[in-house]
Amino acid sequence: MPNIHARNTLSGAVACSVLAAGGMLAAEPLRAAGFYIQEQSVSGLGRAFAGEAAVARDASTVFFNPAGMTSLSGPELQLASHLLMPKAEVENDGSTVTTPGTGGAPVPVTGGSGGNPYDPTPVPNLFYARPLNADTWIGLGITAPFGLVNDYDDDFFARYDSTETDLKVLNLQPSLAYRVSDRLSIGGGLDIQRAKATLKSAIPDPTVLGGPSVDTDGEQRLDADSWDFGFNLGLTWQATPATRLGAHYRQGIEHELDGEASVRYPTGLAAMQGTPGYTKDGQATLHLPDMLALGMSHELNDRWSLMAQYKWFNWSNFDEIRIRFDDGSPDSTTEQNYGDSWALALGAEYVLNGQWTLRGGLQFDRTPTRDGYRTTRTPDGDRLWYSLGASYATGDRWALDLAYTYIDIASESLDLTRDFFESNPAVASSAGIDGEIQGHVHILAAAVRYHF
């Protein structure tokens, strides 16, 4: 039984875990649909990222479209931080647990709503761009394009799905741009990513009469990391003196996470097994989404500009999480069943005077999660962004960008089943997690730019 238990518990542990690694990676659910973090430009945030593939207002174009570097006025260094203040609410709509201790019948899961699992979180980034000659530019971006940190209360009713997630991805992006003609510029970059994840969830005790409680629960945990590489390509086209179009593609990097999965047995099962738990080494493949952005910027006159952007996410390649074990145990697979998604943004800018530029925007961001597969690690729903921002130039050298965004996250359902020890009828258990999730996010952001 120990081996059977190890295989199935680890399956849930690493699967749920790396599932969030897909979240890490596959990242911060309250920042963009799925787990992608859009907040890589303060000026872009101020217009809800409308036209970001075409605008090239500052050095953050390194991330959104490196080809835009050829439109900058000169060398620039930018330091920025976005303070994300998310809130998620998870309501219990009749979640149950079924164990031998309940006589094989479902009983209500004990516990509360888990509280707000998020703390205010800063997302910093740095960009540098400079020309090598009249037509060639180089740039560097340091960003965190995927990530998630959440921590529910210990007695969370959905603790058998997740209790804690700490997922981070650091992206280093050296980039190059070339002006082919007065109208056309091309660019690209290398994405060098460091991914790291720590993920936890609870295990119900199958031996407790009447049903398990938080006091007798066990725990499964995953710690994993990787270095992997990808690329991105873009172009800008000056269609008319007043209209610029842009297109940008970012490869969905396939991460090979190496890690260690550990299980602490529930109280009664630990006594039956004669051991407190186990640890196993393994690997998991996590495929992030390809992304394609099409943007437009149009100057109505010397003061007003309008922007629009459509972005497509190939989330359907995140269909499963498969874990392979070093000891030869069978692979563990957890379906994710994400669907392709998209975001549409509209925005405008107004040049108030020689120092101030004002901006605003709206974005609709469709979730890739589907009913029956949505998890409390990424309590995701369709999002509507409302953004305002401003830039202040102190002179030829220094400039300051400010932005505020409110994101309303639509209510979505939770309808999950998590199985434990299913290969051993004597202790086979399951948790049916039924609920509703909703949330919102406030974002404050500031950037300092220096022109050389």
C-alpha positions as CSV (number, residue, x, y, z in Angstrom):
1,M,0.0,0.0,0.0
2,P,2.8,2.6,0.6
3,N,3.8,2.5,-3.0
4,I,0.2,2.8,-4.3
5,H,-0.5,5.6,-1.9
6,A,2.7,7.3,-2.9
7,R,1.9,7.2,-6.5
8,N,-1.6,8.5,-6.3
9,T,-1.0,11.1,-3.7
10,L,2.0,12.4,-5.6
11,S,-0.1,12.5,-8.6
12,G,-2.5,14.9,-6.9
13,A,0.3,16.7,-5.3
14,V,2.5,17.4,-8.3
15,A,-0.4,17.7,-10.6
16,C,-2.2,20.3,-8.6
17,S,1.1,21.8,-7.9
18,V,2.5,22.1,-11.3
19,L,-1.0,22.9,-12.4
20,A,-0.3,26.1,-10.6
21,A,3.1,26.1,-11.9
22,G,1.2,26.5,-14.9
23,G,-0.2,29.2,-12.9
24,M,3.0,30.6,-11.9
25,L,4.0,30.2,-15.0
26,A,1.1,30.0,-16.2
27,A,0.7,32.9,-13.6
28,E,-1.0,35.5,-11.8
29,P,-4.7,34.9,-12.3
30,L,-5.8,38.3,-11.0
31,R,-3.5,40.2,-13.3
32,A,-4.5,38.9,-16.7
33,A,-6.8,36.1,-17.8
34,G,-5.0,32.8,-17.1
35,F,-1.8,33.5,-15.3
36,Y,-0.1,35.9,-17.7
37,I,1.0,39.3,-16.1
38,Q,0.4,42.1,-18.5
39,E,1.7,44.8,-16.1
40,Q,5.0,45.5,-17.9
41,S,4.5,49.2,-18.8
42,V,3.1,52.0,-16.7
43,S,2.2,54.1,-19.7
44,G,0.6,51.0,-21.3
45,L,-1.4,50.3,-18.1
46,G,-2.8,53.8,-18.2
47,R,-4.6,53.0,-21.5
48,A,-5.3,49.4,-20.5
49,F,-2.6,48.3,-23.0
50,A,-4.5,49.5,-26.0
51,G,-2.2,49.8,-29.0
52,E,0.8,48.5,-27.1
53,A,2.2,46.6,-30.1
54,A,2.3,49.8,-32.1
55,V,2.6,52.8,-29.8
56,A,6.3,52.6,-28.7
57,R,6.0,55.5,-26.3
58,D,9.0,54.4,-24.2
59,A,11.5,51.7,-23.6
60,S,8.9,49.2,-22.4
61,T,8.3,48.5,-26.1
62,V,11.2,46.1,-25.6
63,F,8.6,43.7,-24.0
64,F,5.5,44.4,-26.1
65,N,7.2,44.8,-29.5
66,P,11.0,45.3,-29.9
67,A,10.6,46.7,-33.4
68,G,9.1,49.8,-31.7
69,M,12.6,50.7,-30.4
70,T,13.4,52.4,-33.8
71,S,10.6,54.9,-33.0
72,L,12.1,56.1,-29.7
73,S,13.7,59.6,-29.7
74,G,17.0,58.3,-28.1
75,P,18.6,56.1,-25.5
76,E,16.3,55.5,-22.5
77,L,16.4,53.7,-19.1
78,Q,13.2,52.9,-17.4
79,L,12.5,51.6,-13.8
80,A,8.9,50.8,-12.8
81,S,6.8,49.0,-10.3
82,H,3.2,48.0,-10.3
83,L,1.5,47.4,-6.9
84,L,-1.3,44.8,-7.3
85,M,-4.0,44.7,-4.7
86,P,-6.2,41.7,-5.6
87,K,-9.1,40.3,-3.7
88,A,-10.8,37.0,-4.3
89,E,-13.9,35.5,-2.7
90,V,-14.6,31.8,-2.7
91,E,-18.0,30.7,-1.6
92,N,-18.9,27.1,-0.6
93,D,-21.9,25.7,-2.5
94,G,-22.1,22.3,-0.9
95,S,-18.6,20.8,-1.0
96,T,-18.3,17.3,0.3
97,V,-15.7,14.6,1.2
98,T,-16.1,10.9,0.9
99,T,-13.9,8.4,2.8
100,P,-14.2,5.0,4.3
101,G,-14.7,6.8,7.6
102,T,-17.9,8.3,6.2
103,G,-19.1,4.9,5.2
104,G,-18.5,5.7,1.6
105,A,-21.2,8.5,1.6
106,P,-20.4,12.2,1.0
107,V,-20.5,14.4,4.0
108,P,-20.0,18.2,4.1
109,V,-16.4,19.5,4.2
110,T,-15.7,21.4,7.4
111,G,-14.1,24.8,7.1
112,G,-14.5,28.4,6.1
113,S,-14.2,30.5,3.0
114,G,-10.4,30.7,3.2
115,G,-10.2,34.5,3.5
116,N,-8.6,36.8,0.9
117,P,-5.7,34.7,-0.3
118,Y,-3.8,37.6,-1.7
119,D,-1.6,40.3,-0.2
120,P,-0.6,43.5,-2.0
121,T,2.2,42.5,-4.4
122,P,4.7,44.7,-6.2
123,V,5.7,43.7,-9.8
124,P,8.9,45.5,-10.8
125,N,10.5,45.7,-14.2
126,L,13.4,47.4,-15.9
127,F,14.0,48.4,-19.6
128,Y,16.9,49.8,-21.5
129,A,17.1,50.7,-25.2
130,R,19.7,52.5,-27.3
131,P,20.6,53.0,-30.9
132,L,23.8,51.4,-32.3
133,N,23.4,53.5,-35.5
134,A,20.7,55.4,-37.4
135,D,18.8,52.1,-38.2
136,T,19.8,49.6,-35.5
137,W,18.7,49.4,-31.8
138,I,19.5,47.1,-29.0
139,G,17.5,46.7,-25.8
140,L,17.1,44.7,-22.6
141,G,14.0,43.9,-20.5
142,I,13.9,42.4,-17.1
143,T,10.3,41.4,-16.2
144,A,8.1,38.9,-14.4
145,P,5.6,37.9,-17.1
146,F,4.0,35.0,-15.1
147,G,3.5,34.5,-11.4
148,L,1.1,33.9,-8.6
149,V,1.2,34.0,-4.8
150,N,-1.8,33.0,-2.7
151,D,-2.3,31.5,0.7
152,Y,-5.7,30.4,2.1
153,D,-6.6,29.9,5.7
154,D,-5.8,26.5,7.1
155,D,-9.4,25.5,7.5
156,F,-10.3,26.5,3.9
157,F,-13.2,24.4,2.7
158,A,-11.4,23.7,-0.7
159,R,-8.1,22.9,1.0
160,Y,-8.1,19.5,-0.7
161,D,-7.7,21.4,-4.0
162,S,-5.1,24.0,-2.7
163,T,-3.9,25.8,0.4
164,E,-0.8,27.7,-0.8
165,T,0.8,28.7,-4.1
166,D,4.0,30.6,-4.6
167,L,5.0,30.8,-8.3
168,K,7.4,33.1,-9.9
169,V,8.9,33.5,-13.4
170,L,11.7,35.9,-14.1
171,N,12.3,36.8,-17.8
172,L,15.5,38.3,-19.2
173,Q,15.0,39.6,-22.8
174,P,17.9,40.9,-24.8
175,S,16.5,42.4,-28.0
176,L,17.4,43.9,-31.4
177,A,15.5,46.1,-33.8
178,Y,16.2,47.3,-37.4
179,R,14.6,50.0,-39.5
180,V,14.2,48.4,-42.9
181,S,12.7,51.6,-44.4
182,D,11.0,54.8,-43.4
183,R,7.8,52.8,-42.9
184,L,8.9,49.3,-41.8
185,S,10.8,48.2,-38.7
186,I,11.4,44.7,-37.5
187,G,12.7,43.4,-34.2
188,G,13.0,40.4,-31.9
189,G,14.3,39.1,-28.7
190,L,15.5,36.1,-26.7
191,D,13.4,35.1,-23.7
192,I,15.5,33.6,-20.9
193,Q,13.2,32.4,-18.1
194,R,13.8,31.2,-14.6
195,A,10.7,29.5,-13.1
196,K,10.3,28.5,-9.5
197,A,7.2,27.0,-7.7
198,T,6.2,26.0,-4.2
199,L,2.7,24.5,-4.1
200,K,0.7,22.9,-1.3
201,S,-2.7,21.3,-0.7
202,A,-4.3,19.2,2.0
203,I,-5.0,15.4,2.1
204,P,-8.1,14.1,3.9
205,D,-7.7,11.4,6.5
206,P,-9.7,8.3,5.3
207,T,-9.7,6.7,8.8
208,V,-11.6,9.3,10.7
209,L,-15.2,8.3,11.5
210,G,-17.7,10.9,10.4
211,G,-15.3,12.6,8.1
212,P,-11.8,14.2,8.2
213,S,-11.1,17.6,9.7
214,V,-8.2,20.1,9.4
215,D,-6.8,18.7,12.6
216,T,-6.2,15.3,11.0
217,D,-5.4,16.3,7.5
218,G,-2.1,15.5,5.8
219,E,-0.3,17.7,3.3
220,Q,1.2,17.4,-0.2
221,R,3.9,19.8,-1.4
222,L,5.9,20.5,-4.6
223,D,9.1,22.5,-4.9
224,A,10.3,22.8,-8.5
225,D,12.3,25.1,-10.8
226,S,13.8,25.4,-14.3
227,W,15.7,27.5,-16.7
228,D,14.3,27.5,-20.2
229,F,14.4,29.6,-23.4
230,G,12.2,31.1,-26.1
231,F,11.9,34.0,-28.5
232,N,9.6,36.8,-29.6
233,L,9.3,38.7,-33.0
234,G,7.6,41.9,-34.0
235,L,7.2,44.5,-36.7
236,T,5.8,48.0,-37.0
237,W,4.4,49.6,-40.1
238,Q,3.9,53.4,-40.5
239,A,0.8,53.1,-42.7
240,T,0.3,56.8,-42.9
241,P,2.0,59.8,-41.2
242,A,-0.7,59.6,-38.5
243,T,-1.3,55.8,-38.3
244,R,1.1,53.1,-37.1
245,L,0.3,49.4,-37.0
246,G,2.2,46.8,-35.0
247,A,2.3,43.0,-34.7
248,H,4.1,40.9,-32.1
249,Y,4.4,37.2,-31.5
250,R,5.8,35.6,-28.3
251,Q,6.6,31.9,-28.3
252,G,5.0,29.7,-25.6
253,I,8.0,28.4,-23.8
254,E,8.0,24.7,-22.8
255,H,9.3,24.5,-19.2
256,E,10.9,21.3,-17.9
257,L,10.5,21.6,-14.2
258,D,12.7,19.6,-11.9
259,G,11.5,19.2,-8.4
260,E,10.8,17.3,-5.3
261,A,7.3,16.2,-4.2
262,S,6.7,15.3,-0.6
263,V,3.7,14.0,1.3
264,R,2.9,14.1,5.0
265,Y,0.3,11.5,5.7
266,P,-2.9,12.3,7.5
267,T,-2.8,11.4,11.2
268,G,-4.7,8.0,11.0
269,L,-3.1,6.9,7.8
270,A,0.4,7.6,9.1
271,A,-0.3,5.3,12.0
272,M,-1.6,2.6,9.6
273,Q,1.4,3.0,7.3
274,G,4.0,3.1,10.1
275,T,5.6,6.2,8.5
276,P,4.9,9.9,8.5
277,G,5.2,10.2,4.7
278,Y,7.7,10.2,1.8
279,T,9.5,12.3,-0.7
280,K,10.0,11.7,-4.5
281,D,12.0,13.3,-7.3
282,G,10.4,14.0,-10.7
283,Q,10.0,16.2,-13.6
284,A,7.0,17.9,-15.2
285,T,6.5,19.6,-18.6
286,L,4.7,22.9,-18.6
287,H,3.8,24.5,-21.9
288,L,3.0,28.2,-21.7
289,P,0.8,29.9,-24.3
290,D,1.9,31.4,-27.6
291,M,0.7,35.0,-27.8
292,L,0.0,37.2,-30.9
293,A,-0.8,40.9,-30.5
294,L,-2.1,43.2,-33.3
295,G,-2.1,46.9,-32.4
296,M,-2.9,50.3,-33.9
297,S,-2.2,53.9,-33.0
298,H,-3.8,56.8,-34.8
299,E,-3.1,60.5,-34.2
300,L,-6.3,62.5,-34.7
301,N,-4.4,65.8,-34.4
302,D,-1.4,67.2,-32.5
303,R,-3.2,66.5,-29.1
304,W,-5.4,63.5,-29.5
305,S,-4.4,59.9,-30.3
306,L,-6.6,56.8,-30.4
307,M,-5.3,53.2,-29.8
308,A,-6.7,49.7,-30.2
309,Q,-5.3,46.2,-29.7
310,Y,-6.3,42.6,-30.1
311,K,-4.3,39.8,-28.4
312,W,-4.7,36.1,-28.9
313,F,-3.5,33.5,-26.4
314,N,-2.9,29.9,-27.4
315,W,-3.9,28.6,-24.0
316,S,-5.2,25.3,-25.5
317,N,-1.7,24.0,-25.5
318,F,-2.0,24.0,-21.7
319,D,-4.2,20.9,-21.8
320,E,-2.6,18.7,-19.2
321,I,0.2,18.5,-16.6
322,R,2.2,15.3,-16.9
323,I,4.6,14.3,-14.2
324,R,7.4,11.8,-14.7
325,F,9.1,10.1,-11.7
326,D,12.7,9.3,-11.3
327,D,11.9,5.9,-9.7
328,G,10.0,4.6,-12.7
329,S,6.5,5.0,-11.3
330,P,3.8,5.6,-13.9
331,D,3.3,9.1,-15.1
332,S,0.8,11.2,-13.3
333,T,-1.6,13.4,-15.5
334,T,-4.0,16.0,-14.5
335,E,-6.3,17.6,-17.2
336,Q,-6.3,21.4,-17.4
337,N,-8.4,21.7,-20.5
338,Y,-7.7,25.4,-21.0
339,G,-9.3,27.0,-24.1
340,D,-7.8,29.6,-26.4
341,S,-8.6,33.1,-25.2
342,W,-8.3,36.7,-26.3
343,A,-8.3,40.3,-25.1
344,L,-9.5,43.5,-26.7
345,A,-8.4,47.0,-25.6
346,L,-9.4,50.5,-26.6
347,G,-7.7,53.6,-25.4
348,A,-6.8,57.3,-26.0
349,E,-4.2,59.8,-25.1
350,Y,-4.4,63.6,-24.8
351,V,-1.3,65.9,-24.8
352,L,-2.3,68.6,-22.3
353,N,0.8,70.7,-22.7
354,G,4.6,70.3,-23.1
355,Q,4.9,68.5,-19.8
356,W,1.7,66.5,-19.2
357,T,0.1,63.7,-21.3
358,L,-3.2,62.1,-20.0
359,R,-4.5,58.7,-21.1
360,G,-7.3,56.2,-20.4
361,G,-8.5,52.9,-21.7
362,L,-10.8,49.8,-21.4
363,Q,-10.0,46.2,-21.9
364,F,-12.0,43.0,-22.0
365,D,-9.9,40.0,-21.1
366,R,-11.5,36.5,-21.6
367,T,-10.6,33.7,-19.2
368,P,-9.1,30.5,-20.7
369,T,-10.5,28.4,-17.8
370,R,-13.5,26.1,-18.3
371,D,-16.2,24.9,-16.0
372,G,-15.3,21.6,-14.4
373,Y,-11.6,22.3,-14.5
374,R,-11.3,25.8,-12.8
375,T,-9.1,25.6,-9.7
376,T,-8.8,27.6,-6.5
377,R,-5.1,28.1,-7.3
378,T,-6.2,30.4,-10.2
379,P,-9.7,31.6,-9.3
380,D,-10.1,33.1,-12.7
381,G,-12.9,34.7,-14.6
382,D,-13.5,37.1,-17.5
383,R,-12.1,40.6,-16.7
384,L,-13.1,44.1,-17.5
385,W,-10.3,46.7,-17.1
386,Y,-10.8,50.4,-16.4
387,S,-7.6,52.4,-16.6
388,L,-6.3,56.0,-16.2
389,G,-2.8,57.3,-16.4
390,A,-0.6,60.4,-16.9
391,S,3.0,61.2,-17.9
392,Y,5.0,64.2,-16.7
393,A,8.2,65.3,-18.4
394,T,10.5,67.5,-16.2
395,G,12.6,68.4,-19.2
396,D,14.7,66.7,-21.8
397,R,16.1,64.0,-19.4
398,W,13.6,62.9,-16.8
399,A,10.0,61.7,-17.1
400,L,7.5,60.2,-14.7
401,D,4.6,57.8,-15.6
402,L,1.6,57.2,-13.2
403,A,-1.3,54.8,-13.7
404,Y,-4.3,53.4,-11.9
405,T,-6.5,50.4,-13.0
406,Y,-9.5,48.7,-11.6
407,I,-10.2,45.1,-12.8
408,D,-13.6,43.6,-12.3
409,I,-13.5,39.8,-12.4
410,A,-16.7,38.0,-13.3
411,S,-18.2,35.4,-11.0
412,E,-17.5,31.8,-12.1
413,S,-18.2,28.3,-10.8
414,L,-16.0,25.8,-9.1
415,D,-16.9,22.1,-9.8
416,L,-14.0,19.9,-9.1
417,T,-13.3,16.4,-7.9
418,R,-10.0,15.5,-6.2
419,D,-9.3,11.8,-5.7
420,F,-6.9,10.2,-3.2
421,F,-5.6,6.7,-2.9
422,E,-7.9,5.6,-5.7
423,S,-5.9,2.4,-6.3
424,N,-6.6,1.1,-2.8
425,P,-10.3,0.6,-2.0
426,A,-9.6,0.3,1.7
427,V,-8.6,4.0,1.9
428,A,-9.9,5.5,-1.4
429,S,-11.3,8.9,-0.8
430,S,-12.5,11.9,-2.8
431,A,-13.4,15.5,-2.3
432,G,-16.1,17.2,-4.3
433,I,-15.4,20.9,-4.4
434,D,-18.4,23.0,-5.4
435,G,-18.5,26.8,-5.1
436,E,-18.4,30.2,-6.7
437,I,-15.5,32.6,-7.2
438,Q,-15.4,36.3,-7.8
439,G,-12.9,39.1,-7.3
440,H,-11.4,42.4,-8.2
441,V,-8.0,44.1,-8.4
442,H,-6.8,47.6,-7.8
443,I,-3.4,48.5,-9.4
444,L,-1.2,51.5,-8.7
445,A,1.9,51.9,-10.9
446,A,4.7,54.4,-11.3
447,A,7.8,54.5,-13.6
448,V,10.8,56.8,-13.8
449,R,12.4,57.3,-17.3
450,Y,15.8,58.8,-18.0
451,H,16.8,59.9,-21.5
452,F,20.5,59.9,-22.2
